[in-house]
Each structure stands twice: as structure tokens, then as C-alpha cells.
Amino acid sequence: MIKLLSWNVNGIRACAGKGMLDWLAREDADFVCLQEIKAKVEQLPAELQNPIDGHGKPYLPLWASAERKGYSGTAIFTKREPVSVSNLGIGEFDGEGRTVIADFGDFTLVSAYFPNSQEAGTRLDYKLRFCSALLRFCDSLRARGRHVIVAGDYNIAHEPIDLAHPEQNEGNAGYLPEERAWMDSFLAAGYIDTFRNECPEPGHYTWWTYRVPSARQNNVGWRLDYHCVNREFLPAVVSAGIQSEVMGSDHCPVSLMLDL
């Protein structure tokens, strides 16, 4: 059994100060994808530059920091040596550290931090270009018979079930018609939202705004974080979950269990 976790940590140093390293050791996952690390590697303390698993053994950390300090960025902590490590190879996205892509032979793992479309959709075009580029990349893998897992913060609540107050958020970033339509097209192209595939019930969220102090306590949230896989890889999926009890960020981790 293989365990994968993904978490938008909203600043890896801040999250580490709120128990992230204890969570990392306790969960002892095979792969951990992080988003919005907001740091360059040289800014990190030794315990983050050299993370360890639940057995005290070192993870191999793979980093993609943004050129701009204190912004964006992604990472993968892995127990397995990858065949190769890359980014999307597109400057406008790689410059913001939007992806780390690791080929592990039997599947390719993407830690992705999708752009926020921002108020009034000021970055919507940028976001949709990123979404299109990522879909092209995934399709190119599938065309070669490969499997892919896209883990991360998609910054999209796909359907009304994916946020507590859909009517009040019509026209807001993360729930724009164009974003939701792209998610429709992504899934229609042959990719599976693993959590929703097994859990049709409402009330499961992964992000709660800090702007409303009681939002998390009252579970007024959005589901923005996903593990999506190509349809052909679905038989390997054992379970997908949300760790809503884990604190340390405005997002919580999401999990995926595989049996290869």
C-alpha cells in the first residue's frame, strides 16, 4: 500500500511552527506534496531542508520555489528515488514555482499550486493558461500509456456541493464559471476526482477563510484541494480522504491510498 498526502501549507516555515513536522512523522507517508511553501530552500531551517519520516529516515525533498520571495512554490517529499524531476517547462508558470513533477516509473506525481484567479478575475486568463498547459501535459503522458496523479490546491470549488455557500459566492474567485467549466472539461477528458468519486455527501471542505474567525469552527469552507488521477489508474485507488482535523494552515491535508 502506498500513502500520498497533499497540503497547501500557506508558508512552510509558519506551518512548521504549528506542528507540521509532527504531522509529517506521525503520518509517515510515502509521498508528501506541498503547495504555497512561500520560501526559497536556502531560507529554510535544517529540519525543513532535510525532512524525516516516521522512522527517522530522510525524505528526498524536491523543490520548486518562486522567483519572488515569500510567494507560491511547491515541493514533494518522497521516500522513493524518482526517475526524473521536472517542471512544466513554461517560464510564466515555472517562475512562480507552480509545479514539481516527479516520474516514479509506475506513475508520475505532480504537486501543483493552481493560480488564484483573484478578485474580479484579474488573473483568470493566467490561471486558465496554466490549467490548459497542465491538461496538455497529462494528456501527453496518457498518450504514452503512462499514469498521472495531480495533487494539490486547484483553487477551484467545482460544484455547489464543494462549498458551504455556493449562491453567495457566484462570481467569486475559485467559483467562477470559467474555472468550473475547465474542471468539467478536465474530468470529461478522462481524469477522476478521487475524493468525490467515493464520497457524494456534502460538508467536506479543505479550506476555510482566515477572514472569518469562526469559519473553520463552523465548517463554512470550500473544497479546493484534490488528488486527481487518469481514469486508467483508478483501479489502483484504494481510498481518498480529507484530514480536516489537521491544523497549521487555512487549508487541511488531503490523502490518497494506492495499491499497485
N, C-alpha and C positions, 0 to 999 in steps of 0.2 A: 504494500500500500504506500502511496506517495501523497504527502501532505503539502499543499501550497497555501500560502496566505498572501493577502494584498492589503495595504493600508496607506491611505493618504495621511501622513503624519503631521502635516501643517507645520513643518520645521523640525528636522530630525533632532537637533540639539535640544529644543524645547520639549519635544516628546520624550527624549531620553531622560530628561529631568523629571518626568511624570510617570516613570515606570516602564518605558518601552523595552529596556534591556531585560527586566524581569519577565516581561511577557514573551520576549524572544526565547529566553531559556526555557520557560515553562511550556511553550507550545512545541519547541523542538521540531519545527517544520523542515522539510527537505528544501523548499524554496520559499523565499520571502521577497515579495515585490513591494517597493516603497515608492510613493509619489510625493511631490511637493517637499523635497528634502531641504530646499532653501539654503544650500551651503555648497561650497567647494570642498573637495576632500581634504585639502591642506588646512582647512579651518576646523576640522573635526578632532575631538579628543581621541586618544589611542583606543579607547574601548569601542568607539564607533568606527574608526578606521579598520579595526580588527575584531569584528563581532564574533561571538562564540555561540554555539548551540547548547542544547540542554545537557549535553555530555561533556561540556567544557572544551569541545573541539572547535577549531576555527572554521567559520564560513569563508568562502571565497566571495568578496564583495565586488560587484560590477557597478560602476558609477556613470551617470550622465548628468553633470552639473550644468546649469545655465551659465552663459557668459556674464549675465547680470548678477551681481552679488545679492544673496538673500531672496532669490526668486526661483520658483519652479524646480525642476530637477527630478530625476528618477534614479532608482537603484534596484538591483537584485542581489540578495544574499543566497548563495547556493552551496549545497553540500557536494554537488557533482561538478566536475570539470566540464565546461562547455566545449563543444567542437569549435565554435566561433562566437564572437561577440560583435555586435554592430549597432548602428542607429538606422534611422530611415534613409539617411544619405541625402537629406534635403535641408539646406542651410537654415531656412527660416524656422524649421522645427528643431533641428539638432542644436541650434544656437540657444534654444530655450530648454534643452535637456528633456525634451518631451518623451523620449523612449530609450529604454535599454532593451536590446533584442539578443537573446541567447539561444543558440542552437544546441540542443542536447541529444541530437540523433533521432530519438523516437518522437520528439516534438520540439517545436520552437516556442519559447516563452517570451512574451512581450510585456514589460512593465510600462504602462502608458499613462501619461497625465494629459488628458484631453484639455484643450484650452477652454477657459471660461468665455462665453460669448459677450459678457459684460453688459452693463446697463444700457438699454436702448439698442442692444445688439451691435455695439461698436466694433467688436472683434468676431462677429458671426462669420464673415467671409473667411477670415483666417482659420477659424475653427472648422468650417466645412471643407476647406482645402486640406487640413490635417486629416479629417475623417476620410476623405476620398483617397488620400495617399496611403493611409493605413489599410483601407479596404483593398486597394490595388496590391499592396504588399502581401496581405493574407491570401488573396486570390492567386498570386504568383506561387506561393507555397503549395496551395491545394492543387494547382495545375501540375505540380511535380509529384503529387501523391503524398505530400507532407501534412503533418498535423500542426495546429497552432492554438495556443492559448493566449488570449488578450486579457491581461489582468490590469485593473487599475481604476482610476477615477475618470469616468467618462464625462462627468459634468452634464449628464442628461438624465432626467427623470422621464422614462419612456412613455408610460401610460398613466391615466388618472390614479391607478392603484399604487403608483410609485411615489406619491407624495401625499401628505396629510390634507392639504387644502388645494386641490387642483384648480377649482374655479377662481380662487383668489390669486392664483399665480399665472393665469393666462397672460402671455406677453412678457413674462419674466425670464431672465437668462436661466438656461438649464431646462426650460419647459417651452421653448419657442417652437412653433410649428415646423420650422426648417430642421431643427435639431431632432425632433421626434420623428420626422419623416426620414431623416438619414438613418436613424435607428431601425425604423421599419425596413428600409432597403437593405441594411446590413444583415438583419435576421432573415429577410426573404432571400438573400444571396446564399444562404446555407450555413449561417452561424447560429449558435444556440446560447441564449441567456441561461446559464446553468441553474441559477437560483430560481428564477421564475419557472423554469421547466419543471421543477419538482414542488414548488410552493405557490399555489394560486391565491393564497389568502392575503388580504391587505394588512397594513400595520407594521410592515417590516421595512425599516429605513437604515441608512448608513451615514447620514449627515444631518446635523441639527445646528441651526444658526446660533452663533455666539451673541448675535444682536438681541435675541430674546432669551433672557437668563433661564426661563422655565421651559424652553423648547424641548430640551432633551428629557428633562424630568417628566414632561407631559407627552413625550413621544410625538412631537409635532415636527416631523422630519421629511427627508427626501431620500430615495434610494438612487444614489449616483455611482456606486462602486460595484463592479461586476467582474466575474470570470466568464468570458465567452469562449467557446470552442467551435471549431468546424464540425459540421453535422456528422462527418465520418468518424470523429473521435468520441462522439457521445457515449458509445458502449463502454468506454474506459472510465466514465464519470460515475463515482460511487455516491457522492453527496456534495452539496454546496450549502454553505451556511453564512450567517451574519453574526459577528461577535459584538452585539450591541452593548454588552456589559463592560467592554474594554474601554477605559478612559485614556486620556492623554492627548486627544486631538478633537476637532469638531467632527471628524469622520471616525468611524469604527472599522476594524478589520473585517474582511470577508475571507471565507475559506473554501477550498476545493480539495476533495479527496479523489484520487485516481487509483485504479487497479489496472496495471499494464500487463 
